[in-house]
């Protein structure tokens, strides 16, 4: 049987002698809803904003004997770095997740005894497809299909004018060369230079499941990194 490993931020668990007993398990995402009770009215009013709550993941692990006993501290520090981190494994080669480890102290104790142990993960609900990291190039208006749920794209724009993606318009003026518009962080930049004053938009566009329409007016080209995902 092939030994199973996982990868956090491009570093394999194999470097610390940590192996998976089986492929990871993840809970299903739960839609984030608000309930409002109206006096004198049966039932609740339900409001759904299109987002999902975090999910949990579990990694059943063991340590290769003799490899990591003296490096438990290094392994635990690697596992428990702060913030969300990119997580991949060979059982799902088409996607990655953003996760953080939540039970570091327990892991360290069990690793020292070379006992099997669980790594518990707090995960963003999205399963990001690797195909969503491949830029789509447009020098004129066009359409493209999203095979997933949706995505908040990164746009690389060259030139001034207007971009309309799925009915949402961004107007660009006063720029030279190329710059980026990040629809997730809602910022525009070129390197370390803030370019927010060069764009005008009432909202930022998103990729939708199925057909997406792009209209260009004046701009030379747009590269769309779609960042689409499933849940």
C-alpha positions as CSV (number, residue, x, y, z in Angstrom):
1,X,0.0,0.0,0.0
2,X,1.3,3.4,-0.9
3,X,2.2,5.8,2.0
4,X,-0.1,8.8,2.1
5,X,1.0,12.3,2.8
6,X,-0.5,15.8,2.8
7,X,1.0,19.2,1.9
8,X,0.7,22.5,3.8
9,X,1.9,25.6,1.9
10,X,4.0,23.5,-0.5
11,X,5.7,21.6,2.3
12,X,4.9,17.8,2.5
13,X,4.2,16.1,5.8
14,X,6.8,13.5,4.6
15,X,9.5,16.0,5.6
16,X,8.4,15.5,9.2
17,X,7.7,11.8,8.9
18,X,3.9,12.4,9.3
19,X,1.7,10.0,7.3
20,X,-2.0,9.7,6.7
21,X,-3.7,6.5,7.8
22,X,-6.5,7.3,5.3
23,X,-7.6,10.2,3.1
24,X,-8.9,13.3,5.0
25,X,-12.6,13.7,5.8
26,X,-14.5,17.0,5.7
27,X,-17.9,18.0,6.9
28,X,-20.4,19.4,4.5
29,X,-20.7,23.2,4.3
30,X,-23.8,24.8,6.0
31,X,-25.5,27.8,4.4
32,X,-25.3,30.9,6.6
33,X,-28.9,32.0,7.2
34,X,-30.6,34.5,9.5
35,X,-34.0,33.7,11.0
36,X,-36.4,36.4,11.9
37,X,-39.5,35.7,14.0
38,X,-42.5,38.0,13.4
39,X,-45.0,38.2,16.3
40,X,-48.4,36.7,15.3
41,X,-47.0,35.0,12.2
42,X,-46.4,31.3,11.9
43,X,-42.9,30.1,11.1
44,X,-39.7,32.2,10.6
45,X,-38.5,34.4,7.8
46,X,-35.3,33.1,6.3
47,X,-32.6,35.3,4.9
48,X,-29.7,33.7,3.0
49,X,-26.8,35.9,1.9
50,X,-25.2,33.3,-0.4
51,X,-22.4,32.5,2.0
52,X,-21.4,29.4,3.9
53,X,-20.1,28.7,7.4
54,X,-16.6,27.1,8.0
55,X,-16.4,23.4,7.9
56,X,-14.2,21.0,9.9
57,X,-11.7,18.4,8.7
58,X,-10.0,15.4,10.3
59,X,-6.6,13.9,9.4
60,X,-5.9,10.5,10.9
61,X,-2.1,10.4,11.2
62,X,0.8,8.4,12.4
63,X,4.6,9.1,12.7
64,X,7.2,7.0,10.9
65,X,9.2,5.4,13.7
66,X,12.7,6.8,14.4
67,X,12.2,9.8,12.0
68,X,10.6,12.6,13.9
69,X,11.0,11.9,17.6
70,X,13.7,14.5,18.0
71,X,11.9,17.0,15.8
72,X,8.5,17.1,17.4
73,X,8.8,20.8,18.1
74,X,9.7,21.6,14.5
75,X,6.8,19.5,13.2
76,X,4.3,21.1,15.6
77,X,5.5,24.6,14.7
78,X,5.1,23.8,11.1
79,X,1.5,22.4,11.6
80,X,0.4,25.2,13.9
81,X,1.4,28.4,12.1
82,X,-1.2,31.1,12.3
83,X,-3.8,31.9,9.7
84,X,-5.3,29.9,6.8
85,X,-2.9,27.8,4.8
86,X,-3.1,26.0,1.5
87,X,-3.8,22.3,1.9
88,X,-3.6,19.6,-0.7
89,X,-3.3,15.8,-0.8
90,X,-3.1,13.1,-3.5
91,X,-6.6,11.9,-2.9
92,X,-8.0,15.1,-4.5
93,X,-5.6,16.3,-7.2
94,X,-8.0,18.8,-8.7
95,X,-8.4,21.1,-5.8
96,X,-7.0,22.7,-2.6
97,X,-8.5,24.0,0.6
98,X,-7.6,26.8,3.0
99,X,-7.2,25.4,6.5
100,X,-5.8,26.0,10.0
101,X,-4.8,23.4,12.6
102,X,-6.7,23.8,15.9
103,X,-5.3,21.1,18.2
104,X,-1.5,21.6,18.2
105,X,-0.7,20.9,21.8
106,X,-2.4,17.5,21.7
107,X,-0.6,16.6,18.5
108,X,2.8,17.3,20.1
109,X,2.1,15.0,23.1
110,X,1.0,12.1,21.0
111,X,3.9,12.5,18.5
112,X,6.4,12.3,21.3
113,X,4.9,8.9,22.3
114,X,4.8,7.9,18.6
115,X,1.1,7.2,19.0
116,X,-1.4,7.6,16.1
117,X,-3.1,11.0,16.3
118,X,-5.7,13.2,14.8
119,X,-5.1,16.6,13.2
120,X,-8.2,18.7,13.5
121,X,-8.8,21.4,10.9
122,X,-10.9,24.6,10.8
123,X,-11.5,25.1,7.0
124,X,-13.0,27.7,4.8
125,X,-16.0,26.1,3.1
126,X,-14.7,26.4,-0.5
127,X,-13.0,23.6,-2.4
128,X,-10.9,25.7,-4.8
129,X,-10.4,24.1,-8.2
130,X,-6.8,24.3,-9.6
131,X,-8.4,25.0,-13.0
132,X,-9.5,28.3,-11.4
133,X,-5.9,29.4,-11.1
134,X,-5.3,29.3,-14.9
135,X,-5.8,32.9,-16.4
136,X,-8.3,33.4,-19.2
137,X,-7.0,36.0,-21.7
138,X,-9.3,38.4,-23.5
139,X,-8.4,41.2,-25.9
140,X,-12.1,41.7,-26.9
141,X,-15.5,41.0,-25.5
142,X,-16.4,37.3,-25.0
143,X,-18.0,34.6,-23.0
144,X,-16.6,31.7,-20.9
145,X,-18.1,28.9,-18.8
146,X,-17.6,28.3,-15.1
147,X,-17.7,24.5,-14.3
148,X,-18.0,25.2,-10.5
149,X,-20.2,27.1,-8.0
150,X,-18.8,30.6,-8.4
151,X,-15.6,32.6,-7.8
152,X,-14.2,36.1,-6.9
153,X,-11.7,36.7,-9.7
154,X,-8.4,38.4,-10.0
155,X,-8.3,40.7,-13.1
156,X,-5.1,41.8,-14.8
157,X,-6.0,44.9,-16.8
158,X,-4.1,46.7,-19.5
159,X,-5.3,50.0,-20.7
160,X,-8.1,52.4,-19.8
161,X,-11.8,52.2,-20.4
162,X,-14.6,50.0,-19.1
163,X,-14.9,46.3,-18.1
164,X,-18.3,44.8,-17.6
165,X,-18.4,41.3,-16.2
166,X,-21.8,39.7,-15.7
167,X,-23.5,43.1,-15.8
168,X,-21.1,44.7,-13.2
169,X,-19.1,47.6,-14.7
170,X,-15.7,48.9,-13.7
171,X,-14.4,52.1,-15.2
172,X,-10.6,52.6,-15.4
173,X,-8.8,55.9,-16.1
174,X,-5.4,57.4,-15.7
175,X,-3.4,54.2,-15.7
176,X,-0.3,53.2,-17.7
177,X,0.8,49.6,-18.2
178,X,-0.9,46.7,-16.4
179,X,-2.4,46.5,-12.9
180,X,-4.6,44.1,-10.9
181,X,-8.1,44.3,-9.6
182,X,-8.8,41.8,-6.8
183,X,-12.5,41.2,-6.5
184,X,-12.1,39.2,-3.3
185,X,-10.2,41.9,-1.3
186,X,-11.9,44.7,-3.4
187,X,-8.6,46.4,-4.1
188,X,-6.6,47.6,-7.2
189,X,-2.8,47.6,-7.2
190,X,0.3,47.5,-9.3
191,X,3.1,45.9,-7.3
192,X,3.0,47.7,-4.0
193,X,1.2,50.8,-5.4
194,X,-2.4,51.3,-4.5
195,X,-4.5,51.9,-7.6
196,X,-8.0,52.2,-6.1
197,X,-8.2,55.8,-7.2
198,X,-7.9,54.7,-10.8
199,X,-11.0,52.6,-10.8
200,X,-14.7,53.4,-10.3
201,X,-17.2,50.6,-9.4
202,X,-20.4,50.4,-7.4
203,X,-19.5,46.7,-6.7
204,X,-17.0,44.1,-7.7
205,X,-18.0,41.4,-10.2
206,X,-18.0,37.6,-9.5
207,X,-17.9,34.5,-11.6
208,X,-21.2,32.6,-11.7
209,X,-21.9,29.0,-12.4
210,X,-22.4,28.4,-16.2
211,X,-22.0,31.1,-18.8
212,X,-20.2,34.4,-18.0
213,X,-20.3,37.4,-20.2
214,X,-17.4,39.9,-20.5
215,X,-17.7,43.2,-22.4
216,X,-14.6,45.4,-23.0
217,X,-14.7,49.0,-24.1
218,X,-11.4,50.9,-24.5
219,X,-9.1,48.6,-22.5
220,X,-6.4,46.7,-24.4
221,X,-6.8,43.4,-22.6
222,X,-8.0,41.6,-19.5
223,X,-6.6,38.4,-17.9
224,X,-9.2,36.8,-15.6
225,X,-8.0,34.3,-13.0
226,X,-11.4,33.0,-12.1
227,X,-10.7,31.4,-8.6
228,X,-13.8,29.3,-9.0
229,X,-14.7,26.7,-6.4
230,X,-17.2,24.1,-5.3
231,X,-18.7,23.6,-1.9
